[in-house]
Amino acid sequence: MFLLPAFFHLALAILATSILPAGAVQAGARAPMPTVIVPYVRDPVDKSYRKMMAGVARFEREHALAPAASLRFKLLPRLPTTDMRGVAVRIAGERLSVPLALDGDNSFVLPRNEEALRDDAAVLANRRGDSLTWRAAIHSPGVAPGTRRLGDLRLECRVGIEAGLISNSSPMFGWLSDALSNAGQVCTSADGNYLFFAERPVFAVTVRHGARAEVLPFNMLYAGGRLTADDLRFCDCQVLLERSYYAPIFDTRWPDDATVEFEYMDGPAGGAP
C-alpha cells in the first residue's frame, strides 16, 4: 500500500532513460554525463498560500462529501524532538505578516486575503523545516468518539493534496511531484498513499456501515508496515508511525456515512480520532 519504494524505482528508471539515450551504451563506449537539475522544493513548513487556498476552494466545491463539517488545517510533529508547545503560524508576504490563531490542538482556519494571493505569500510556522507535517482537519458533528466518518476522510485527502500539504518524499525527487500529487490519483486509487493519523497508537481499525464491517488488513496500518529506517526519514509519519493508517477512501462500495472505528493500543476506543 505504501508507495515510497515504488517511487524510488520509478525515479531511478526515469533518471536512467533521461541520462542514457537509446544505443549510447556499447562495449567500451563512454557517454558524457549531463547535469540533472532538480527544481527548488518548497520547505515543508513553508506552504504556498495560493495552494492552500486552492485546497479551501476544493473543500467548497466538494462539500457534499461532508456537508455539515467545516475546514481547518492542523500541524503535527514530524520528528521525535519536535516541541509542539508555543507553535505559531502566520501568512507572510513581501509587505504583509498576518498571524493566525491556533486552537489547543494546533489547528487553524485559513482566511482569504487578496494581498497574500497577489504576493504569492507563504504560510509559515516557527519551526525548522523538517520538524512538522500538515493535514486538513474535517470533522462532521455528531460522530461518536473513537470513530471517523469516511466522507470526512475522503475530503481531507482531496483538500490535503490540492493544498500541497504532504511532504512524504525526498527533495531529490521533488521534480516528480506533479505525478505524485494529483488528488484524482492519490485519493481515488487503491494504490493511493495518503496517510491519516489517529490521536493515539492504533491496534486495529474497523470500517463499518449498517450490518457490514471489515477490519483493515495489517498493510493498511503503520504506513504499510514495510518501512525501513532509511525510508522512514522520508515519510512525514516518522514520529506518528503507530498512529498512521490508510482508509478505504477509494472504495465506492463504502458510502460517505460509513464509520472508521479505532481500537487503541492503550485500551478500548474512547478518544476522538
Number of C-alpha atoms within 10 A of each C-alpha: 16 21 14 19 13 10 15 15 11 13 15 13 12 12 12 11 10 12 16 14 10 8 6 12 11 8 6 6 8 9 12 9 8 9 7 9 8 12 12 10 15 14 14 22 23 20 21 23 25 21 20 23 19 18 24 23 15 17 24 14 10 14 17 14 20 24 12 13 16 16 24 17 21 18 21 20 19 21 17 10 9 15 12 15 8 10 12 15 21 17 22 20 18 11 9 13 15 14 14 18 14 17 10 8 10 18 21 19 16 18 11 12 14 9 13 22 16 10 15 15 22 23 22 22 20 13 17 12 15 17 19 21 21 22 23 28 22 25 20 15 11 8 13 14 13 20 22 23 25 23 23 27 26 22 26 27 27 22 31 28 25 23 26 22 24 20 23 21 20 14 18 13 15 16 15 17 14 8 9 18 19 14 18 14 15 20 27 17 14 15 13 21 23 24 24 21 19 19 14 20 18 24 18 18 23 16 21 19 14 8 5 9 13 11 14 17 12 14 14 21 24 25 28 19 15 13 18 9 9 8 16 18 18 17 22 24 25 21 19 22 22 20 22 24 25 24 24 20 24 17 12 9 9 17 15 19 17 19 24 23 21 27 19 22 14 10 10 12 20 14 16 14 21
